Amino acid sequence: MAQNREPISAEQIRQLQLLAQSLRFGTLTLVFQDGKLIQIDKNEKIRLKNE
């Protein structure tokens, strides 16, 4: 495994920040392959008010 490999690029960090800011209730899941980020899953929950 190469030591100089950057697992998350600056652009991917920017995407993560934007996704995190847009998320009210939910999760972000990062998927890595061979030490590199290859996928970001966003699961968002919508909370319904009980009236």
mmCIF entry with sequence, helices, sheets and N, C-alpha, C, O atoms, coordinates in Angstrom:
data_MODEL
# 
_entry.id   MODEL 
# 
_entity.id                         1 
_entity.type                       polymer 
_entity.pdbx_number_of_molecules   1 
# 
_entity_poly.entity_id                      1 
_entity_poly.type                           'polypeptide(L)' 
_entity_poly.nstd_linkage                   no 
_entity_poly.nstd_monomer                   no 
_entity_poly.pdbx_seq_one_letter_code       MAQNREPISAEQIRQLQLLAQSLRFGTLTLVFQDGKLIQIDKNEKIRLKNE 
_entity_poly.pdbx_seq_one_letter_code_can   MAQNREPISAEQIRQLQLLAQSLRFGTLTLVFQDGKLIQIDKNEKIRLKNE 
_entity_poly.pdbx_strand_id                 A 
# 
loop_
_entity_poly_seq.entity_id 
_entity_poly_seq.num 
_entity_poly_seq.mon_id 
_entity_poly_seq.hetero 
1 1  MET n 
1 2  ALA n 
1 3  GLN n 
1 4  ASN n 
1 5  ARG n 
1 6  GLU n 
1 7  PRO n 
1 8  ILE n 
1 9  SER n 
1 10 ALA n 
1 11 GLU n 
1 12 GLN n 
1 13 ILE n 
1 14 ARG n 
1 15 GLN n 
1 16 LEU n 
1 17 GLN n 
1 18 LEU n 
1 19 LEU n 
1 20 ALA n 
1 21 GLN n 
1 22 SER n 
1 23 LEU n 
1 24 ARG n 
1 25 PHE n 
1 26 GLY n 
1 27 THR n 
1 28 LEU n 
1 29 THR n 
1 30 LEU n 
1 31 VAL n 
1 32 PHE n 
1 33 GLN n 
1 34 ASP n 
1 35 GLY n 
1 36 LYS n 
1 37 LEU n 
1 38 ILE n 
1 39 GLN n 
1 40 ILE n 
1 41 ASP n 
1 42 LYS n 
1 43 ASN n 
1 44 GLU n 
1 45 LYS n 
1 46 ILE n 
1 47 ARG n 
1 48 LEU n 
1 49 LYS n 
1 50 ASN n 
1 51 GLU n 
# 
_struct_asym.id          A 
_struct_asym.entity_id   1 
# 
_struct_conf.conf_type_id            HELX_P 
_struct_conf.id                      HELX_P1 
_struct_conf.pdbx_PDB_helix_id       AA1 
_struct_conf.beg_label_comp_id       ALA 
_struct_conf.beg_label_asym_id       A 
_struct_conf.beg_label_seq_id        10 
_struct_conf.pdbx_beg_PDB_ins_code   ? 
_struct_conf.end_label_comp_id       SER 
_struct_conf.end_label_asym_id       A 
_struct_conf.end_label_seq_id        22 
_struct_conf.pdbx_end_PDB_ins_code   ? 
_struct_conf.beg_auth_comp_id        ALA 
_struct_conf.beg_auth_asym_id        A 
_struct_conf.beg_auth_seq_id         10 
_struct_conf.end_auth_comp_id        SER 
_struct_conf.end_auth_asym_id        A 
_struct_conf.end_auth_seq_id         22 
_struct_conf.pdbx_PDB_helix_class    1 
_struct_conf.details                 ? 
_struct_conf.pdbx_PDB_helix_length   13 
# 
_struct_conf_type.id          HELX_P 
_struct_conf_type.criteria    ? 
_struct_conf_type.reference   ? 
# 
_struct_sheet.id               AA1 
_struct_sheet.type             ? 
_struct_sheet.number_strands   2 
_struct_sheet.details          ? 
# 
_struct_sheet_order.sheet_id     AA1 
_struct_sheet_order.range_id_1   1 
_struct_sheet_order.range_id_2   2 
_struct_sheet_order.offset       ? 
_struct_sheet_order.sense        anti-parallel 
# 
loop_
_struct_sheet_range.sheet_id 
_struct_sheet_range.id 
_struct_sheet_range.beg_label_comp_id 
_struct_sheet_range.beg_label_asym_id 
_struct_sheet_range.beg_label_seq_id 
_struct_sheet_range.pdbx_beg_PDB_ins_code 
_struct_sheet_range.end_label_comp_id 
_struct_sheet_range.end_label_asym_id 
_struct_sheet_range.end_label_seq_id 
_struct_sheet_range.pdbx_end_PDB_ins_code 
_struct_sheet_range.beg_auth_comp_id 
_struct_sheet_range.beg_auth_asym_id 
_struct_sheet_range.beg_auth_seq_id 
_struct_sheet_range.end_auth_comp_id 
_struct_sheet_range.end_auth_asym_id 
_struct_sheet_range.end_auth_seq_id 
AA1 1 GLY A 26 ? GLN A 33 ? GLY A 26 GLN A 33 
AA1 2 LYS A 36 ? GLU A 44 ? LYS A 36 GLU A 44 
# 
loop_
_atom_site.group_PDB 
_atom_site.id 
_atom_site.type_symbol 
_atom_site.label_atom_id 
_atom_site.label_alt_id 
_atom_site.label_comp_id 
_atom_site.label_asym_id 
_atom_site.label_entity_id 
_atom_site.label_seq_id 
_atom_site.pdbx_PDB_ins_code 
_atom_site.Cartn_x 
_atom_site.Cartn_y 
_atom_site.Cartn_z 
_atom_site.occupancy 
_atom_site.B_iso_or_equiv 
_atom_site.pdbx_formal_charge 
_atom_site.auth_seq_id 
_atom_site.auth_comp_id 
_atom_site.auth_asym_id 
_atom_site.auth_atom_id 
_atom_site.pdbx_PDB_model_num 
ATOM 1   N N  . MET A 1 1  ? 0.843   -1.176 0.000  1.00 0.00 ? 1  MET A N  1 
ATOM 2   C CA . MET A 1 1  ? 0.000   0.000  0.000  1.00 0.00 ? 1  MET A CA 1 
ATOM 3   C C  . MET A 1 1  ? 0.887   1.237  0.000  1.00 0.00 ? 1  MET A C  1 
ATOM 4   O O  . MET A 1 1  ? 1.811   1.347  0.805  1.00 0.00 ? 1  MET A O  1 
ATOM 5   N N  . ALA A 1 2  ? 0.602   2.164  -0.904 1.00 0.00 ? 2  ALA A N  1 
ATOM 6   C CA . ALA A 1 2  ? 1.402   3.387  -1.021 1.00 0.00 ? 2  ALA A CA 1 
ATOM 7   C C  . ALA A 1 2  ? 1.105   4.332  0.144  1.00 0.00 ? 2  ALA A C  1 
ATOM 8   O O  . ALA A 1 2  ? -0.051  4.549  0.505  1.00 0.00 ? 2  ALA A O  1 
ATOM 9   N N  . GLN A 1 3  ? 2.163   4.884  0.719  1.00 0.00 ? 3  GLN A N  1 
ATOM 10  C CA . GLN A 1 3  ? 2.018   5.774  1.865  1.00 0.00 ? 3  GLN A CA 1 
ATOM 11  C C  . GLN A 1 3  ? 1.639   7.197  1.438  1.00 0.00 ? 3  GLN A C  1 
ATOM 12  O O  . GLN A 1 3  ? 1.026   7.919  2.224  1.00 0.00 ? 3  GLN A O  1 
ATOM 13  N N  . ASN A 1 4  ? 1.980   7.616  0.227  1.00 0.00 ? 4  ASN A N  1 
ATOM 14  C CA . ASN A 1 4  ? 1.760   8.988  -0.217 1.00 0.00 ? 4  ASN A CA 1 
ATOM 15  C C  . ASN A 1 4  ? 0.357   9.221  -0.767 1.00 0.00 ? 4  ASN A C  1 
ATOM 16  O O  . ASN A 1 4  ? 0.039   10.334 -1.187 1.00 0.00 ? 4  ASN A O  1 
ATOM 17  N N  . ARG A 1 5  ? -0.462  8.220  -0.773 1.00 0.00 ? 5  ARG A N  1 
ATOM 18  C CA . ARG A 1 5  ? -1.805  8.332  -1.332 1.00 0.00 ? 5  ARG A CA 1 
ATOM 19  C C  . ARG A 1 5  ? -2.697  9.164  -0.413 1.00 0.00 ? 5  ARG A C  1 
ATOM 20  O O  . ARG A 1 5  ? -2.746  8.934  0.796  1.00 0.00 ? 5  ARG A O  1 
ATOM 21  N N  . GLU A 1 6  ? -3.391  10.121 -0.992 1.00 0.00 ? 6  GLU A N  1 
ATOM 22  C CA . GLU A 1 6  ? -4.314  10.963 -0.224 1.00 0.00 ? 6  GLU A CA 1 
ATOM 23  C C  . GLU A 1 6  ? -5.694  10.307 -0.260 1.00 0.00 ? 6  GLU A C  1 
ATOM 24  O O  . GLU A 1 6  ? -6.303  10.229 -1.327 1.00 0.00 ? 6  GLU A O  1 
ATOM 25  N N  . PRO A 1 7  ? -6.203  9.829  0.888  1.00 0.00 ? 7  PRO A N  1 
ATOM 26  C CA . PRO A 1 7  ? -7.468  9.090  0.873  1.00 0.00 ? 7  PRO A CA 1 
ATOM 27  C C  . PRO A 1 7  ? -8.674  9.962  0.527  1.00 0.00 ? 7  PRO A C  1 
ATOM 28  O O  . PRO A 1 7  ? -9.651  9.466  -0.033 1.00 0.00 ? 7  PRO A O  1 
ATOM 29  N N  . ILE A 1 8  ? -8.618  11.268 0.857  1.00 0.00 ? 8  ILE A N  1 
ATOM 30  C CA . ILE A 1 8  ? -9.728  12.172 0.566  1.00 0.00 ? 8  ILE A CA 1 
ATOM 31  C C  . ILE A 1 8  ? -9.144  13.461 -0.010 1.00 0.00 ? 8  ILE A C  1 
ATOM 32  O O  . ILE A 1 8  ? -8.304  14.105 0.618  1.00 0.00 ? 8  ILE A O  1 
ATOM 33  N N  . SER A 1 9  ? -9.594  13.831 -1.202 1.00 0.00 ? 9  SER A N  1 
ATOM 34  C CA . SER A 1 9  ? -9.089  15.034 -1.859 1.00 0.00 ? 9  SER A CA 1 
ATOM 35  C C  . SER A 1 9  ? -9.766  16.285 -1.286 1.00 0.00 ? 9  SER A C  1 
ATOM 36  O O  . SER A 1 9  ? -10.766 16.196 -0.574 1.00 0.00 ? 9  SER A O  1 
ATOM 37  N N  . ALA A 1 10 ? -9.208  17.430 -1.607 1.00 0.00 ? 10 ALA A N  1 
ATOM 38  C CA . ALA A 1 10 ? -9.786  18.702 -1.164 1.00 0.00 ? 10 ALA A CA 1 
ATOM 39  C C  . ALA A 1 10 ? -11.200 18.879 -1.737 1.00 0.00 ? 10 ALA A C  1 
ATOM 40  O O  . ALA A 1 10 ? -12.087 19.392 -1.055 1.00 0.00 ? 10 ALA A O  1 
ATOM 41  N N  . GLU A 1 11 ? -11.400 18.460 -2.971 1.00 0.00 ? 11 GLU A N  1 
ATOM 42  C CA . GLU A 1 11 ? -12.728 18.559 -3.590 1.00 0.00 ? 11 GLU A CA 1 
ATOM 43  C C  . GLU A 1 11 ? -13.735 17.659 -2.877 1.00 0.00 ? 11 GLU A C  1 
ATOM 44  O O  . GLU A 1 11 ? -14.883 18.056 -2.679 1.00 0.00 ? 11 GLU A O  1 
ATOM 45  N N  . GLN A 1 12 ? -13.323 16.467 -2.495 1.00 0.00 ? 12 GLN A N  1 
ATOM 46  C CA . GLN A 1 12 ? -14.214 15.557 -1.774 1.00 0.00 ? 12 GLN A CA 1 
ATOM 47  C C  . GLN A 1 12 ? -14.544 16.115 -0.393 1.00 0.00 ? 12 GLN A C  1 
ATOM 48  O O  . GLN A 1 12 ? -15.673 15.966 0.073  1.00 0.00 ? 12 GLN A O  1 
ATOM 49  N N  . ILE A 1 13 ? -13.595 16.744 0.259  1.00 0.00 ? 13 ILE A N  1 
ATOM 50  C CA . ILE A 1 13 ? -13.862 17.380 1.553  1.00 0.00 ? 13 ILE A CA 1 
ATOM 51  C C  . ILE A 1 13 ? -14.893 18.490 1.380  1.00 0.00 ? 13 ILE A C  1 
ATOM 52  O O  . ILE A 1 13 ? -15.792 18.638 2.207  1.00 0.00 ? 13 ILE A O  1 
ATOM 53  N N  . ARG A 1 14 ? -14.764 19.267 0.309  1.00 0.00 ? 14 ARG A N  1 
ATOM 54  C CA . ARG A 1 14 ? -15.742 20.330 0.025  1.00 0.00 ? 14 ARG A CA 1 
ATOM 55  C C  . ARG A 1 14 ? -17.132 19.741 -0.194 1.00 0.00 ? 14 ARG A C  1 
ATOM 56  O O  . ARG A 1 14 ? -18.121 20.282 0.299  1.00 0.00 ? 14 ARG A O  1 
ATOM 57  N N  . GLN A 1 15 ? -17.211 18.628 -0.938 1.00 0.00 ? 15 GLN A N  1 
ATOM 58  C CA . GLN A 1 15 ? -18.497 17.961 -1.156 1.00 0.00 ? 15 GLN A CA 1 
ATOM 59  C C  . GLN A 1 15 ? -19.088 17.466 0.162  1.00 0.00 ? 15 GLN A C  1 
ATOM 60  O O  . GLN A 1 15 ? -20.289 17.597 0.396  1.00 0.00 ? 15 GLN A O  1 
ATOM 61  N N  . LEU A 1 16 ? -18.244 16.898 1.021  1.00 0.00 ? 16 LEU A N  1 
ATOM 62  C CA . LEU A 1 16 ? -18.704 16.432 2.329  1.00 0.00 ? 16 LEU A CA 1 
ATOM 63  C C  . LEU A 1 16 ? -19.249 17.575 3.165  1.00 0.00 ? 16 LEU A C  1 
ATOM 64  O O  . LEU A 1 16 ? -20.273 17.423 3.830  1.00 0.00 ? 16 LEU A O  1 
ATOM 65  N N  . GLN A 1 17 ? -18.573 18.723 3.140  1.00 0.00 ? 17 GLN A N  1 
ATOM 66  C CA . GLN A 1 17 ? -19.040 19.887 3.891  1.00 0.00 ? 17 GLN A CA 1 
ATOM 67  C C  . GLN A 1 17 ? -20.404 20.347 3.391  1.00 0.00 ? 17 GLN A C  1 
ATOM 68  O O  . GLN A 1 17 ? -21.288 20.651 4.192  1.00 0.00 ? 17 GLN A O  1 
ATOM 69  N N  . LEU A 1 18 ? -20.581 20.399 2.082  1.00 0.00 ? 18 LEU A N  1 
ATOM 70  C CA . LEU A 1 18 ? -21.870 20.820 1.511  1.00 0.00 ? 18 LEU A CA 1 
ATOM 71  C C  . LEU A 1 18 ? -22.983 19.834 1.879  1.00 0.00 ? 18 LEU A C  1 
ATOM 72  O O  . LEU A 1 18 ? -24.087 20.247 2.236  1.00 0.00 ? 18 LEU A O  1 
ATOM 73  N N  . LEU A 1 19 ? -22.696 18.550 1.793  1.00 0.00 ? 19 LEU A N  1 
ATOM 74  C CA . LEU A 1 19 ? -23.690 17.542 2.153  1.00 0.00 ? 19 LEU A CA 1 
ATOM 75  C C  . LEU A 1 19 ? -24.046 17.625 3.640  1.00 0.00 ? 19 LEU A C  1 
ATOM 76  O O  . LEU A 1 19 ? -25.218 17.534 4.007  1.00 0.00 ? 19 LEU A O  1 
ATOM 77  N N  . ALA A 1 20 ? -23.035 17.797 4.487  1.00 0.00 ? 20 ALA A N  1 
ATOM 78  C CA . ALA A 1 20 ? -23.282 17.879 5.928  1.00 0.00 ? 20 ALA A CA 1 
ATOM 79  C C  . ALA A 1 20 ? -24.119 19.112 6.265  1.00 0.00 ? 20 ALA A C  1 
ATOM 80  O O  . ALA A 1 20 ? -24.986 19.053 7.137  1.00 0.00 ? 20 ALA A O  1 
ATOM 81  N N  . GLN A 1 21 ? -23.867 20.222 5.584  1.00 0.00 ? 21 GLN A N  1 
ATOM 82  C CA . GLN A 1 21 ? -24.640 21.441 5.836  1.00 0.00 ? 21 GLN A CA 1 
ATOM 83  C C  . GLN A 1 21 ? -26.093 21.292 5.406  1.00 0.00 ? 21 GLN A C  1 
ATOM 84  O O  . GLN A 1 21 ? -26.979 21.925 5.982  1.00 0.00 ? 21 GLN A O  1 
ATOM 85  N N  . SER A 1 22 ? -26.344 20.463 4.401  1.00 0.00 ? 22 SER A N  1 
ATOM 86  C CA . SER A 1 22 ? -27.708 20.304 3.887  1.00 0.00 ? 22 SER A CA 1 
ATOM 87  C C  . SER A 1 22 ? -28.507 19.253 4.659  1.00 0.00 ? 22 SER A C  1 
ATOM 88  O O  . SER A 1 22 ? -29.706 19.094 4.427  1.00 0.00 ? 22 SER A O  1 
ATOM 89  N N  . LEU A 1 23 ? -27.858 18.541 5.566  1.00 0.00 ? 23 LEU A N  1 
ATOM 90  C CA . LEU A 1 23 ? -28.472 17.421 6.270  1.00 0.00 ? 23 LEU A CA 1 
ATOM 91  C C  . LEU A 1 23 ? -29.032 17.870 7.612  1.00 0.00 ? 23 LEU A C  1 
ATOM 92  O O  . LEU A 1 23 ? -28.312 18.434 8.435  1.00 0.00 ? 23 LEU A O  1 
ATOM 93  N N  . ARG A 1 24 ? -30.324 17.618 7.830  1.00 0.00 ? 24 ARG A N  1 
ATOM 94  C CA . ARG A 1 24 ? -30.928 17.963 9.118  1.00 0.00 ? 24 ARG A CA 1 
ATOM 95  C C  . ARG A 1 24 ? -30.990 16.744 10.036 1.00 0.00 ? 24 ARG A C  1 
ATOM 96  O O  . ARG A 1 24 ? -30.528 16.797 11.176 1.00 0.00 ? 24 ARG A O  1 
ATOM 97  N N  . PHE A 1 25 ? -31.562 15.650 9.540  1.00 0.00 ? 25 PHE A N  1 
ATOM 98  C CA . PHE A 1 25 ? -31.595 14.375 10.257 1.00 0.00 ? 25 PHE A CA 1 
ATOM 99  C C  . PHE A 1 25 ? -31.139 13.303 9.275  1.00 0.00 ? 25 PHE A C  1 
ATOM 100 O O  . PHE A 1 25 ? -31.731 13.154 8.206  1.00 0.00 ? 25 PHE A O  1 
ATOM 101 N N  . GLY A 1 26 ? -30.114 12.569 9.618  1.00 0.00 ? 26 GLY A N  1 
ATOM 102 C CA . GLY A 1 26 ? -29.681 11.508 8.720  1.00 0.00 ? 26 GLY A CA 1 
ATOM 103 C C  . GLY A 1 26 ? -28.222 11.165 8.903  1.00 0.00 ? 26 GLY A C  1 
ATOM 104 O O  . GLY A 1 26 ? -27.598 11.499 9.910  1.00 0.00 ? 26 GLY A O  1 
ATOM 105 N N  . THR A 1 27 ? -27.685 10.474 7.878  1.00 0.00 ? 27 THR A N  1 
ATOM 106 C CA . THR A 1 27 ? -26.305 10.003 7.951  1.00 0.00 ? 27 THR A CA 1 
ATOM 107 C C  . THR A 1 27 ? -25.591 10.214 6.622  1.00 0.00 ? 27 THR A C  1 
ATOM 108 O O  . THR A 1 27 ? -26.209 10.228 5.557  1.00 0.00 ? 27 THR A O  1 
ATOM 109 N N  . LEU A 1 28 ? -24.278 10.378 6.713  1.00 0.00 ? 28 LEU A N  1 
ATOM 110 C CA . LEU A 1 28 ? -23.393 10.321 5.557  1.00 0.00 ? 28 LEU A CA 1 
ATOM 111 C C  . LEU A 1 28 ? -22.489 9.115  5.779  1.00 0.00 ? 28 LEU A C  1 
ATOM 112 O O  . LEU A 1 28 ? -21.875 8.978  6.838  1.00 0.00 ? 28 LEU A O  1 
ATOM 113 N N  . THR A 1 29 ? -22.411 8.251  4.790  1.00 0.00 ? 29 THR A N  1 
ATOM 114 C CA . THR A 1 29 ? -21.568 7.069  4.873  1.00 0.00 ? 29 THR A CA 1 
ATOM 115 C C  . THR A 1 29 ? -20.489 7.166  3.806  1.00 0.00 ? 29 THR A C  1 
ATOM 116 O O  . THR A 1 29 ? -20.784 7.379  2.630  1.00 0.00 ? 29 THR A O  1 
ATOM 117 N N  . LEU A 1 30 ? -19.241 7.010  4.220  1.00 0.00 ? 30 LEU A N  1 
ATOM 118 C CA . LEU A 1 30 ? -18.114 7.061  3.288  1.00 0.00 ? 30 LEU A CA 1 
ATOM 119 C C  . LEU A 1 30 ? -17.693 5.645  2.943  1.00 0.00 ? 30 LEU A C  1 
ATOM 120 O O  . LEU A 1 30 ? -17.558 4.799  3.827  1.00 0.00 ? 30 LEU A O  1 
ATOM 121 N N  . VAL A 1 31 ? -17.482 5.383  1.653  1.00 0.00 ? 31 VAL A N  1 
ATOM 122 C CA . VAL A 1 31 ? -17.069 4.065  1.187  1.00 0.00 ? 31 VAL A CA 1 
ATOM 123 C C  . VAL A 1 31 ? -15.672 4.203  0.581  1.00 0.00 ? 31 VAL A C  1 
ATOM 124 O O  . VAL A 1 31 ? -15.445 5.013  -0.318 1.00 0.00 ? 31 VAL A O  1 
ATOM 125 N N  . PHE A 1 32 ? -14.742 3.393  1.096  1.00 0.00 ? 32 PHE A N  1 
ATOM 126 C CA . PHE A 1 32 ? -13.365 3.414  0.623  1.00 0.00 ? 32 PHE A CA 1 
ATOM 127 C C  . PHE A 1 32 ? -13.031 2.115  -0.089 1.00 0.00 ? 32 PHE A C  1 
ATOM 128 O O  . PHE A 1 32 ? -13.531 1.046  0.260  1.00 0.00 ? 32 PHE A O  1 
ATOM 129 N N  . GLN A 1 33 ? -12.170 2.232  -1.099 1.00 0.00 ? 33 GLN A N  1 
ATOM 130 C CA . GLN A 1 33 ? -11.653 1.054  -1.791 1.00 0.00 ? 33 GLN A CA 1 
ATOM 131 C C  . GLN A 1 33 ? -10.172 1.299  -2.048 1.00 0.00 ? 33 GLN A C  1 
ATOM 132 O O  . GLN A 1 33 ? -9.800  2.343  -2.583 1.00 0.00 ? 33 GLN A O  1 
ATOM 133 N N  . ASP A 1 34 ? -9.347  0.366  -1.681 1.00 0.00 ? 34 ASP A N  1 
ATOM 134 C CA . ASP A 1 34 ? -7.893  0.497  -1.839 1.00 0.00 ? 34 ASP A CA 1 
ATOM 135 C C  . ASP A 1 34 ? -7.372  1.793  -1.223 1.00 0.00 ? 34 ASP A C  1 
ATOM 136 O O  . ASP A 1 34 ? -6.467  2.425  -1.768 1.00 0.00 ? 34 ASP A O  1 
ATOM 137 N N  . GLY A 1 35 ? -7.948  2.189  -0.081 1.00 0.00 ? 35 GLY A N  1 
ATOM 138 C CA . GLY A 1 35 ? -7.477  3.360  0.637  1.00 0.00 ? 35 GLY A CA 1 
ATOM 139 C C  . GLY A 1 35 ? -7.930  4.694  0.085  1.00 0.00 ? 35 GLY A C  1 
ATOM 140 O O  . GLY A 1 35 ? -7.458  5.736  0.538  1.00 0.00 ? 35 GLY A O  1 
ATOM 141 N N  . LYS A 1 36 ? -8.846  4.689  -0.896 1.00 0.00 ? 36 LYS A N  1 
ATOM 142 C CA . LYS A 1 36 ? -9.340  5.940  -1.476 1.00 0.00 ? 36 LYS A CA 1 
ATOM 143 C C  . LYS A 1 36 ? -10.858 6.002  -1.358 1.00 0.00 ? 36 LYS A C  1 
ATOM 144 O O  . LYS A 1 36 ? -11.549 4.991  -1.478 1.00 0.00 ? 36 LYS A O  1 
ATOM 145 N N  . LEU A 1 37 ? -11.360 7.211  -1.121 1.00 0.00 ? 37 LEU A N  1 
ATOM 146 C CA . LEU A 1 37 ? -12.806 7.428  -1.060 1.00 0.00 ? 37 LEU A CA 1 
ATOM 147 C C  . LEU A 1 37 ? -13.392 7.262  -2.451 1.00 0.00 ? 37 LEU A C  1 
ATOM 148 O O  . LEU A 1 37 ? -12.968 7.937  -3.389 1.00 0.00 ? 37 LEU A O  1 
ATOM 149 N N  . ILE A 1 38 ? -14.360 6.372  -2.592 1.00 0.00 ? 38 ILE A N  1 
ATOM 150 C CA . ILE A 1 38 ? -14.955 6.130  -3.907 1.00 0.00 ? 38 ILE A CA 1 
ATOM 151 C C  . ILE A 1 38 ? -16.442 6.454  -3.953 1.00 0.00 ? 38 ILE A C  1 
ATOM 152 O O  . ILE A 1 38 ? -17.020 6.572  -5.033 1.00 0.00 ? 38 ILE A O  1 
ATOM 153 N N  . GLN A 1 39 ? -17.073 6.600  -2.769 1.00 0.00 ? 39 GLN A N  1 
ATOM 154 C CA . GLN A 1 39 ? -18.524 6.800  -2.759 1.00 0.00 ? 39 GLN A CA 1 
ATOM 155 C C  . GLN A 1 39 ? -18.948 7.477  -1.469 1.00 0.00 ? 39 GLN A C  1 
ATOM 156 O O  . GLN A 1 39 ? -18.390 7.224  -0.401 1.00 0.00 ? 39 GLN A O  1 
ATOM 157 N N  . ILE A 1 40 ? -19.954 8.349  -1.588 1.00 0.00 ? 40 ILE A N  1 
ATOM 158 C CA . ILE A 1 40 ? -20.580 8.967  -0.425 1.00 0.00 ? 40 ILE A CA 1 
ATOM 159 C C  . ILE A 1 40 ? -22.070 8.670  -0.502 1.00 0.00 ? 40 ILE A C  1 
ATOM 160 O O  . ILE A 1 40 ? -22.729 9.027  -1.478 1.00 0.00 ? 40 ILE A O  1 
ATOM 161 N N  . ASP A 1 41 ? -22.600 8.017  0.524  1.00 0.00 ? 41 ASP A N  1 
ATOM 162 C CA . ASP A 1 41 ? -24.039 7.748  0.596  1.00 0.00 ? 41 ASP A CA 1 
ATOM 163 C C  . ASP A 1 41 ? -24.666 8.730  1.569  1.00 0.00 ? 41 ASP A C  1 
ATOM 164 O O  . ASP A 1 41 ? -24.159 8.938  2.671  1.00 0.00 ? 41 ASP A O  1 
ATOM 165 N N  . LYS A 1 42 ? -25.772 9.331  1.154  1.00 0.00 ? 42 LYS A N  1 
ATOM 166 C CA . LYS A 1 42 ? -26.506 10.263 2.015  1.00 0.00 ? 42 LYS A CA 1 
ATOM 167 C C  . LYS A 1 42 ? -27.892 9.679  2.265  1.00 0.00 ? 42 LYS A C  1 
ATOM 168 O O  . LYS A 1 42 ? -28.658 9.446  1.330  1.00 0.00 ? 42 LYS A O  1 
ATOM 169 N N  . ASN A 1 43 ? -28.200 9.448  3.532  1.00 0.00 ? 43 ASN A N  1 
ATOM 170 C CA . ASN A 1 43 ? -29.531 8.982  3.934  1.00 0.00 ? 43 ASN A CA 1 
ATOM 171 C C  . ASN A 1 43 ? -30.142 10.069 4.795  1.00 0.00 ? 43 ASN A C  1 
ATOM 172 O O  . ASN A 1 43 ? -29.596 10.432 5.837  1.00 0.00 ? 43 ASN A O  1 
ATOM 173 N N  . GLU A 1 44 ? -31.265 10.580 4.359  1.00 0.00 ? 44 GLU A N  1 
ATOM 174 C CA . GLU A 1 44 ? -31.907 11.657 5.100  1.00 0.00 ? 44 GLU A CA 1 
ATOM 175 C C  . GLU A 1 44 ? -33.273 11.203 5.593  1.00 0.00 ? 44 GLU A C  1 
ATOM 176 O O  . GLU A 1 44 ? -34.049 10.595 4.856  1.00 0.00 ? 44 GLU A O  1 
ATOM 177 N N  . LYS A 1 45 ? -33.543 11.507 6.837  1.00 0.00 ? 45 LYS A N  1 
ATOM 178 C CA . LYS A 1 45 ? -34.830 11.175 7.443  1.00 0.00 ? 45 LYS A CA 1 
ATOM 179 C C  . LYS A 1 45 ? -35.694 12.422 7.463  1.00 0.00 ? 45 LYS A C  1 
ATOM 180 O O  . LYS A 1 45 ? -35.199 13.531 7.666  1.00 0.00 ? 45 LYS A O  1 
ATOM 181 N N  . ILE A 1 46 ? -36.967 12.236 7.253  1.00 0.00 ? 46 ILE A N  1 
ATOM 182 C CA . ILE A 1 46 ? -37.914 13.345 7.343  1.00 0.00 ? 46 ILE A CA 1 
ATOM 183 C C  . ILE A 1 46 ? -38.779 13.079 8.559  1.00 0.00 ? 46 ILE A C  1 
ATOM 184 O O  . ILE A 1 46 ? -39.517 12.095 8.608  1.00 0.00 ? 46 ILE A O  1 
ATOM 185 N N  . ARG A 1 47 ? -38.684 13.955 9.528  1.00 0.00 ? 47 ARG A N  1 
ATOM 186 C CA . ARG A 1 47 ? -39.454 13.800 10.754 1.00 0.00 ? 47 ARG A CA 1 
ATOM 187 C C  . ARG A 1 47 ? -40.824 14.426 10.575 1.00 0.00 ? 47 ARG A C  1 
ATOM 188 O O  . ARG A 1 47 ? -40.934 15.580 10.159 1.00 0.00 ? 47 ARG A O  1 
ATOM 189 N N  . LEU A 1 48 ? -41.869 13.672 10.888 1.00 0.00 ? 48 LEU A N  1 
ATOM 190 C CA . LEU A 1 48 ? -43.230 14.160 10.802 1.00 0.00 ? 48 LEU A CA 1 
ATOM 191 C C  . LEU A 1 48 ? -43.688 14.629 12.164 1.00 0.00 ? 48 LEU A C  1 
ATOM 192 O O  . LEU A 1 48 ? -43.435 13.968 13.171 1.00 0.00 ? 48 LEU A O  1 
ATOM 193 N N  . LYS A 1 49 ? -44.347 15.743 12.198 1.00 0.00 ? 49 LYS A N  1 
ATOM 194 C CA . LYS A 1 49 ? -44.859 16.252 13.481 1.00 0.00 ? 49 LYS A CA 1 
ATOM 195 C C  . LYS A 1 49 ? -46.126 15.503 13.835 1.00 0.00 ? 49 LYS A C  1 
ATOM 196 O O  . LYS A 1 49 ? -46.999 15.292 12.994 1.00 0.00 ? 49 LYS A O  1 
ATOM 197 N N  . ASN A 1 50 ? -46.214 15.101 15.097 1.00 0.00 ? 50 ASN A N  1 
ATOM 198 C CA . ASN A 1 50 ? -47.446 14.464 15.603 1.00 0.00 ? 50 ASN A CA 1 
ATOM 199 C C  . ASN A 1 50 ? -48.365 15.555 16.106 1.00 0.00 ? 50 ASN A C  1 
ATOM 200 O O  . ASN A 1 50 ? -48.018 16.319 17.007 1.00 0.00 ? 50 ASN A O  1 
ATOM 201 N N  . GLU A 1 51 ? -49.540 15.614 15.511 1.00 0.00 ? 51 GLU A N  1 
ATOM 202 C CA . GLU A 1 51 ? -50.498 16.649 15.943 1.00 0.00 ? 51 GLU A CA 1 
ATOM 203 C C  . GLU A 1 51 ? -51.710 16.039 16.559 1.00 0.00 ? 51 GLU A C  1 
ATOM 204 O O  . GLU A 1 51 ? -52.618 16.757 16.978 1.00 0.00 ? 51 GLU A O  1 
# 
